[in-house]
Amino acid sequence: MGTLGGWGGWAYSINNSGQIVGEADTSSSSRHAFLYDGRTMIDLGTLGGSDSGAFGINNNGEIVGGAQTSGGAGHAFFYKAGIMTDLNDCIETNSGFLLG
């Protein structure tokens, strides 16, 4: 599969279409979540911080994982159609819950 410019990468999940997700080192020494479609390794980015990792993908190509925010906190994310969504934005503010 390769990396995102760094020295290593780790695959964590594969769906029935052969799409693979995981995390890989970047050239800037960060780790980013990726989607591999059999030809291309796609960097999914972060939630504003330096690191992320994708841990699951379903047969619709929807991805879940964790990423750092710009403040350095670890938050859970949902990725679909090129958009990474912080799952904490989907719960009521001041609910007392943190999806990390």
DOSEVEX-444799 format. One record per residue: x, y, z of N, C-alpha, C in turn; residue number from 1. Coordinates in pm, 1 decimal. Atoms other than C-alpha are relative to their C-alpha. Layout:
! DOSEVEX-444799
@nxx: X&nyy: Y&nzz: Z&caxx: X&cayy: Y&cazz: Z&cxx: X&cyy: Y&czz: Z&i: NUM
...
//
This chain:
! DOSEVEX-444799
@nxx: 81.7&nyy: -119.1&nzz: 0.0&caxx: 0.0&cayy: 0.0&cazz: 0.0&cxx: 85.9&cyy: 125.2&czz: 0.0&i: 1
@nxx: -83.4&nyy: -118.2&nzz: -8.4&caxx: 275.1&cayy: 246.1&cazz: 89.9&cxx: -25.3&cyy: 79.2&czz: 126.2&i: 2
@nxx: 17.8&nyy: -90.9&nzz: -112.9&caxx: 278.1&cayy: 540.5&cazz: 327.7&cxx: -50.0&cyy: 133.1&czz: -53.8&i: 3
@nxx: 36.6&nyy: -136.7&nzz: 40.6&caxx: 185.7&cayy: 906.6&cazz: 320.5&cxx: 124.7&cyy: 88.4&czz: 3.9&i: 4
@nxx: -125.5&nyy: -73.7&nzz: 5.1&caxx: 548.5&cayy: 1010.5&cazz: 281.6&cxx: 95.3&cyy: -29.9&czz: 113.6&i: 5
@nxx: -82.6&nyy: 35.9&nzz: -115.2&caxx: 681.4&cayy: 871.3&cazz: 610.5&cxx: 55.2&cyy: -140.7&czz: -13.3&i: 6
@nxx: -66.1&nyy: 130.6&nzz: 3.0&caxx: 837.4&cayy: 540.1&cazz: 708.5&cxx: -91.4&cyy: -119.8&czz: 22.1&i: 7
@nxx: 82.5&nyy: 116.8&nzz: -27.5&caxx: 540.9&cayy: 321.0&cazz: 806.4&cxx: -148.0&cyy: 26.6&czz: -11.8&i: 8
@nxx: 144.3&nyy: -8.6&nzz: 4.5&caxx: 173.7&cayy: 248.2&cazz: 785.4&cxx: -61.2&cyy: -125.7&czz: 56.9&i: 9
@nxx: 68.4&nyy: 111.2&nzz: -63.8&caxx: -78.9&cayy: 23.0&cazz: 956.6&cxx: -143.2&cyy: -7.3&czz: -50.0&i: 10
@nxx: 137.1&nyy: 22.1&nzz: 45.4&caxx: -400.7&cayy: -124.3&cazz: 818.0&cxx: -80.7&cyy: -59.1&czz: 114.2&i: 11
@nxx: 83.0&nyy: 46.1&nzz: -110.3&caxx: -688.4&cayy: -180.2&cazz: 1060.2&cxx: -130.6&cyy: -64.4&czz: -42.0&i: 12
@nxx: 130.2&nyy: 53.8&nzz: 38.8&caxx: -999.2&cayy: -267.5&cazz: 861.2&cxx: -10.5&cyy: -6.1&czz: -152.3&i: 13
@nxx: 26.0&nyy: 15.1&nzz: 142.9&caxx: -1112.7&cayy: -384.9&cazz: 517.2&cxx: -147.4&cyy: -32.4&czz: -18.1&i: 14
@nxx: 140.3&nyy: 32.0&nzz: 26.5&caxx: -1461.3&cayy: -397.8&cazz: 366.6&cxx: -10.9&cyy: -98.9&czz: -116.3&i: 15
@nxx: 21.2&nyy: 99.9&nzz: 104.9&caxx: -1615.1&cayy: -635.1&cazz: 109.9&cxx: 42.5&cyy: 46.4&czz: -138.4&i: 16
@nxx: -46.6&nyy: -55.0&nzz: 128.2&caxx: -1507.6&cayy: -403.0&cazz: -175.8&cxx: 151.9&cyy: 5.7&czz: -7.2&i: 17
@nxx: -145.3&nyy: -2.4&nzz: -2.8&caxx: -1143.0&cayy: -432.6&cazz: -72.3&cxx: 58.6&cyy: 134.2&czz: 40.3&i: 18
@nxx: -51.0&nyy: -127.2&nzz: -50.3&caxx: -1117.0&cayy: -77.3&cazz: 60.6&cxx: 60.6&cyy: -23.6&czz: 137.9&i: 19
@nxx: -74.2&nyy: 20.0&nzz: -124.5&caxx: -866.7&cayy: -60.4&cazz: 345.9&cxx: 19.2&cyy: 135.1&czz: 67.8&i: 20
@nxx: -27.7&nyy: -121.8&nzz: -76.9&caxx: -833.4&cayy: 198.8&cazz: 623.7&cxx: 101.9&cyy: -29.5&czz: 108.4&i: 21
@nxx: -98.9&nyy: 12.0&nzz: -105.4&caxx: -566.6&cayy: 263.6&cazz: 881.4&cxx: 63.1&cyy: 134.0&czz: 27.1&i: 22
@nxx: -74.1&nyy: -122.7&nzz: -22.1&caxx: -301.0&cayy: 517.3&cazz: 965.9&cxx: 140.1&cyy: -18.1&czz: -55.9&i: 23
@nxx: -133.5&nyy: 5.4&nzz: 59.0&caxx: 30.9&cayy: 604.3&cazz: 804.0&cxx: 76.3&cyy: 126.1&czz: 36.3&i: 24
@nxx: -86.2&nyy: -113.3&nzz: -28.4&caxx: 325.3&cayy: 827.0&cazz: 877.8&cxx: 5.2&cyy: 93.6&czz: -120.5&i: 25
@nxx: -14.3&nyy: -101.4&nzz: 104.1&caxx: 349.7&cayy: 1151.5&cazz: 682.4&cxx: 144.9&cyy: 46.7&czz: -5.1&i: 26
@nxx: -136.4&nyy: -53.5&nzz: 12.1&caxx: 664.0&cayy: 1330.1&cazz: 566.3&cxx: 32.7&cyy: 97.8&czz: 112.4&i: 27
@nxx: -21.9&nyy: -94.2&nzz: -110.2&caxx: 616.0&cayy: 1575.5&cazz: 856.7&cxx: -1.0&cyy: -69.3&czz: 136.4&i: 28
@nxx: -6.7&nyy: 81.4&nzz: -122.0&caxx: 634.9&cayy: 1291.8&cazz: 1115.7&cxx: -130.9&cyy: -4.9&czz: 78.3&i: 29
@nxx: 131.9&nyy: 19.7&nzz: -59.4&caxx: 261.1&cayy: 1295.3&cazz: 1188.2&cxx: -53.2&cyy: -133.0&czz: -49.2&i: 30
@nxx: 72.0&nyy: 116.6&nzz: 51.2&caxx: 25.8&cayy: 1000.5&cazz: 1146.2&cxx: -138.0&cyy: 46.2&czz: -41.1&i: 31
@nxx: 132.2&nyy: -37.4&nzz: 49.9&caxx: -284.2&cayy: 1044.2&cazz: 936.4&cxx: -79.3&cyy: -123.5&czz: -38.7&i: 32
@nxx: 92.1&nyy: 102.7&nzz: 46.4&caxx: -586.0&cayy: 828.4&cazz: 871.3&cxx: 6.5&cyy: -6.8&czz: -152.1&i: 33
@nxx: 1.9&nyy: 14.7&nzz: 145.5&caxx: -596.5&cayy: 684.9&cazz: 520.6&cxx: -109.8&cyy: -95.5&czz: -43.9&i: 34
@nxx: 86.1&nyy: 93.8&nzz: 72.1&caxx: -827.1&cayy: 509.6&cazz: 278.3&cxx: 78.6&cyy: -46.9&czz: -120.0&i: 35
@nxx: -66.4&nyy: 58.4&nzz: 116.8&caxx: -669.1&cayy: 273.3&cazz: 25.5&cxx: -106.4&cyy: -70.5&czz: -82.4&i: 36
@nxx: 104.9&nyy: 55.0&nzz: 86.3&caxx: -891.3&cayy: 185.6&cazz: -270.1&cxx: 50.1&cyy: -107.2&czz: -96.5&i: 37
@nxx: -57.0&nyy: 100.8&nzz: 88.7&caxx: -663.9&cayy: -72.0&cazz: -433.2&cxx: 99.6&cyy: 59.8&czz: -97.2&i: 38
@nxx: -92.4&nyy: -70.6&nzz: 88.4&caxx: -476.3&cayy: 189.7&cazz: -636.0&cxx: 66.9&cyy: 119.0&czz: 67.9&i: 39
@nxx: -46.0&nyy: -126.9&nzz: -56.6&caxx: -441.7&cayy: 508.3&cazz: -432.9&cxx: -20.1&cyy: 1.9&czz: 150.9&i: 40
@nxx: 11.2&nyy: -22.2&nzz: -143.0&caxx: -373.7&cayy: 587.5&cazz: -68.8&cxx: -42.6&cyy: 145.0&czz: 20.1&i: 41
@nxx: 58.4&nyy: -133.1&nzz: -17.8&caxx: -591.9&cayy: 883.9&cazz: 29.0&cxx: 18.0&cyy: 44.3&czz: 144.6&i: 42
@nxx: -18.2&nyy: -59.5&nzz: -131.9&caxx: -493.6&cayy: 1104.3&cazz: 326.0&cxx: -133.0&cyy: 61.5&czz: 42.1&i: 43
@nxx: 129.1&nyy: -51.0&nzz: -45.7&caxx: -813.8&cayy: 1169.4&cazz: 524.4&cxx: 12.6&cyy: 127.0&czz: 82.8&i: 44
@nxx: -20.6&nyy: -122.4&nzz: -76.2&caxx: -658.8&cayy: 1455.5&cazz: 722.4&cxx: -23.1&cyy: -19.2&czz: 148.0&i: 45
@nxx: 22.2&nyy: 0.2&nzz: -144.9&caxx: -732.0&cayy: 1547.0&cazz: 1084.5&cxx: -116.6&cyy: 92.9&czz: 31.9&i: 46
@nxx: 100.1&nyy: -97.7&nzz: -46.0&caxx: -971.7&cayy: 1757.8&cazz: 1289.2&cxx: 68.6&cyy: 128.8&czz: 44.4&i: 47
@nxx: -73.1&nyy: -122.2&nzz: -30.0&caxx: -718.9&cayy: 2041.9&cazz: 1298.1&cxx: 130.3&cyy: -21.9&czz: 74.0&i: 48
@nxx: -122.5&nyy: 34.0&nzz: -71.0&caxx: -447.2&cayy: 1867.4&cazz: 1498.7&cxx: 99.5&cyy: -67.6&czz: -92.1&i: 49
@nxx: -105.3&nyy: 60.0&nzz: 81.9&caxx: -147.3&cayy: 1668.2&cazz: 1384.3&cxx: -23.0&cyy: -146.9&czz: -35.0&i: 50
@nxx: 10.3&nyy: 144.5&nzz: 20.7&caxx: -258.6&cayy: 1302.7&cazz: 1406.3&cxx: -144.5&cyy: -47.6&czz: -12.3&i: 51
@nxx: 130.7&nyy: 66.0&nzz: 12.0&caxx: -549.0&cayy: 1076.8&cazz: 1311.8&cxx: 21.9&cyy: -145.8&czz: -36.7&i: 52
@nxx: -3.8&nyy: 140.3&nzz: 39.6&caxx: -626.5&cayy: 710.9&cazz: 1252.0&cxx: -139.3&cyy: -48.3&czz: -31.8&i: 53
@nxx: 128.7&nyy: 58.1&nzz: 38.9&caxx: -907.9&cayy: 526.2&cazz: 1075.5&cxx: -2.2&cyy: -145.0&czz: 46.9&i: 54
@nxx: 3.4&nyy: 131.4&nzz: -62.2&caxx: -1020.6&cayy: 211.2&cazz: 1255.1&cxx: -107.7&cyy: -93.5&czz: -53.9&i: 55
@nxx: 104.5&nyy: 84.9&nzz: 54.8&caxx: -1326.6&cayy: 85.3&cazz: 1069.6&cxx: -58.5&cyy: 59.2&czz: -126.8&i: 56
@nxx: 66.9&nyy: -41.5&nzz: 122.8&caxx: -1495.2&cayy: 97.5&cazz: 728.4&cxx: -111.2&cyy: -100.3&czz: -29.1&i: 57
@nxx: 109.8&nyy: 90.4&nzz: 33.3&caxx: -1833.7&cayy: -42.4&cazz: 632.2&cxx: -8.7&cyy: -19.5&czz: -151.3&i: 58
@nxx: 12.6&nyy: 30.7&nzz: 142.8&caxx: -1950.4&cayy: -171.8&cazz: 294.4&cxx: -53.8&cyy: 116.4&czz: -82.6&i: 59
@nxx: 39.0&nyy: -122.8&nzz: 70.1&caxx: -2084.2&cayy: 176.0&cazz: 206.0&cxx: 115.9&cyy: 97.8&czz: -11.8&i: 60
@nxx: -116.8&nyy: -86.4&nzz: 4.8&caxx: -1733.4&cayy: 322.6&cazz: 239.2&cxx: 2.8&cyy: 106.3&czz: 108.0&i: 61
@nxx: 3.2&nyy: -95.0&nzz: -111.7&caxx: -1818.8&cayy: 510.2&cazz: 560.4&cxx: 104.2&cyy: -42.1&czz: 103.2&i: 62
@nxx: -116.7&nyy: 27.1&nzz: -82.1&caxx: -1519.9&cayy: 537.9&cazz: 793.3&cxx: -16.2&cyy: 62.9&czz: 138.2&i: 63
@nxx: -5.8&nyy: -55.5&nzz: -135.6&caxx: -1482.8&cayy: 586.5&cazz: 1169.0&cxx: 143.2&cyy: -8.9&czz: 50.5&i: 64
@nxx: -133.8&nyy: -1.0&nzz: -55.5&caxx: -1172.4&cayy: 672.2&cazz: 1364.0&cxx: 13.1&cyy: 105.5&czz: 106.1&i: 65
@nxx: -28.7&nyy: -102.4&nzz: -98.2&caxx: -1007.9&cayy: 919.5&cazz: 1594.7&cxx: 101.0&cyy: 97.9&czz: -55.8&i: 66
@nxx: -91.4&nyy: -103.4&nzz: 47.8&caxx: -826.6&cayy: 1246.8&cazz: 1531.6&cxx: 19.0&cyy: 107.0&czz: 105.2&i: 67
@nxx: -27.4&nyy: -111.4&nzz: -89.6&caxx: -666.3&cayy: 1530.3&cazz: 1721.1&cxx: -66.6&cyy: 126.7&czz: -52.3&i: 68
@nxx: 53.0&nyy: -132.3&nzz: 33.6&caxx: -836.0&cayy: 1867.3&cazz: 1727.9&cxx: 115.2&cyy: 100.1&czz: 3.0&i: 69
@nxx: -103.5&nyy: -103.5&nzz: -3.1&caxx: -645.3&cayy: 2194.8&cazz: 1695.3&cxx: 50.1&cyy: 25.0&czz: 141.9&i: 70
@nxx: -40.5&nyy: -13.7&nzz: -139.6&caxx: -636.7&cayy: 2203.2&cazz: 2077.0&cxx: 73.8&cyy: -121.1&czz: 54.5&i: 71
@nxx: -72.7&nyy: 119.6&nzz: -40.0&caxx: -473.8&cayy: 1858.3&cazz: 2088.6&cxx: -83.9&cyy: -109.8&czz: 62.4&i: 72
@nxx: 88.4&nyy: 102.7&nzz: -56.8&caxx: -777.5&cayy: 1668.8&cazz: 2221.5&cxx: -27.9&cyy: -108.2&czz: -104.3&i: 73
@nxx: 36.6&nyy: 109.9&nzz: 88.3&caxx: -860.5&cayy: 1328.7&cazz: 2075.2&cxx: -151.2&cyy: -11.8&czz: -10.2&i: 74
@nxx: 144.6&nyy: 10.7&nzz: 23.1&caxx: -1208.7&cayy: 1312.6&cazz: 1920.3&cxx: -28.5&cyy: -109.0&czz: -102.1&i: 75
@nxx: 46.4&nyy: 98.2&nzz: 98.0&caxx: -1397.8&cayy: 1042.3&cazz: 1734.0&cxx: -49.4&cyy: 73.0&czz: -124.4&i: 76
@nxx: 50.2&nyy: -59.9&nzz: 123.4&caxx: -1477.2&cayy: 1111.6&cazz: 1369.0&cxx: -75.5&cyy: -101.2&czz: -85.2&i: 77
@nxx: 71.4&nyy: 74.1&nzz: 103.9&caxx: -1703.0&cayy: 990.9&cazz: 1089.1&cxx: 41.1&cyy: 63.7&czz: -131.8&i: 78
@nxx: -46.1&nyy: -51.0&nzz: 128.9&caxx: -1578.6&cayy: 1023.1&cazz: 729.7&cxx: -85.2&cyy: -59.4&czz: -111.2&i: 79
@nxx: 81.9&nyy: 44.5&nzz: 112.2&caxx: -1799.1&cayy: 1007.1&cazz: 422.3&cxx: 9.8&cyy: 102.8&czz: -112.0&i: 80
@nxx: -0.1&nyy: -85.3&nzz: 119.3&caxx: -1770.5&cayy: 1147.4&cazz: 69.1&cxx: 95.9&cyy: 117.9&czz: 12.5&i: 81
@nxx: -101.6&nyy: -103.3&nzz: -8.1&caxx: -1453.9&cayy: 1344.4&cazz: 145.0&cxx: -11.9&cyy: 95.0&czz: 117.2&i: 82
@nxx: 21.2&nyy: -90.7&nzz: -113.3&caxx: -1581.7&cayy: 1505.0&cazz: 466.4&cxx: 21.4&cyy: -73.5&czz: 131.5&i: 83
@nxx: -23.2&nyy: 52.9&nzz: -134.3&caxx: -1446.1&cayy: 1433.0&cazz: 815.6&cxx: -83.6&cyy: 81.7&czz: 97.7&i: 84
@nxx: 88.2&nyy: -65.8&nzz: -96.3&caxx: -1704.3&cayy: 1512.0&cazz: 1083.3&cxx: 39.4&cyy: -40.4&czz: 140.8&i: 85
@nxx: -25.7&nyy: 24.4&nzz: -141.9&caxx: -1621.6&cayy: 1545.5&cazz: 1452.9&cxx: -130.7&cyy: -49.2&czz: 61.6&i: 86
@nxx: 123.6&nyy: 55.7&nzz: -55.9&caxx: -1877.6&cayy: 1319.7&cazz: 1621.2&cxx: -48.2&cyy: 74.9&czz: 123.8&i: 87
@nxx: 41.9&nyy: -81.6&nzz: -113.7&caxx: -1879.5&cayy: 1551.0&cazz: 1922.9&cxx: -89.5&cyy: 115.7&czz: -43.7&i: 88
@nxx: 89.3&nyy: -103.4&nzz: 52.8&caxx: -2050.9&cayy: 1807.8&cazz: 1699.9&cxx: -142.2&cyy: -52.4&czz: -19.6&i: 89
@nxx: 131.2&nyy: 63.0&nzz: 21.6&caxx: -2341.1&cayy: 1561.2&cazz: 1672.0&cxx: -75.5&cyy: -25.5&czz: 130.2&i: 90
@nxx: 68.3&nyy: 18.6&nzz: -128.1&caxx: -2423.8&cayy: 1551.2&cazz: 2042.8&cxx: -24.3&cyy: 136.8&czz: 62.6&i: 91
@nxx: 39.9&nyy: -124.6&nzz: -63.4&caxx: -2582.2&cayy: 1816.0&cazz: 2261.2&cxx: 115.7&cyy: 63.7&czz: 76.1&i: 92
@nxx: -102.6&nyy: -74.5&nzz: -72.3&caxx: -2345.0&cayy: 2084.9&cazz: 2390.0&cxx: -27.3&cyy: -10.1&czz: 149.9&i: 93
@nxx: 6.7&nyy: 12.3&nzz: -146.8&caxx: -2274.8&cayy: 2049.3&cazz: 2763.7&cxx: -75.9&cyy: -124.7&czz: 45.4&i: 94
@nxx: 66.9&nyy: 124.4&nzz: -35.7&caxx: -2416.5&cayy: 1696.7&cazz: 2762.5&cxx: 78.5&cyy: -78.8&czz: 105.2&i: 95
@nxx: -84.1&nyy: 74.5&nzz: -90.5&caxx: -2125.5&cayy: 1577.4&cazz: 2971.8&cxx: 71.1&cyy: -116.7&czz: -67.3&i: 96
@nxx: -61.9&nyy: 108.8&nzz: 74.4&caxx: -2020.4&cayy: 1331.1&cazz: 2702.4&cxx: 109.7&cyy: 53.6&czz: -89.5&i: 97
@nxx: -106.4&nyy: -29.7&nzz: 94.1&caxx: -1699.2&cayy: 1335.2&cazz: 2499.1&cxx: 29.4&cyy: -128.2&czz: -75.7&i: 98
@nxx: -29.6&nyy: 115.2&nzz: 84.1&caxx: -1655.7&cayy: 1095.2&cazz: 2209.4&cxx: 145.9&cyy: 13.2&czz: -43.8&i: 99
@nxx: -144.3&nyy: -16.0&nzz: 23.8&caxx: -1281.3&cayy: 1040.5&cazz: 2200.0&cxx: 64.8&cyy: -116.2&czz: -60.6&i: 100
//
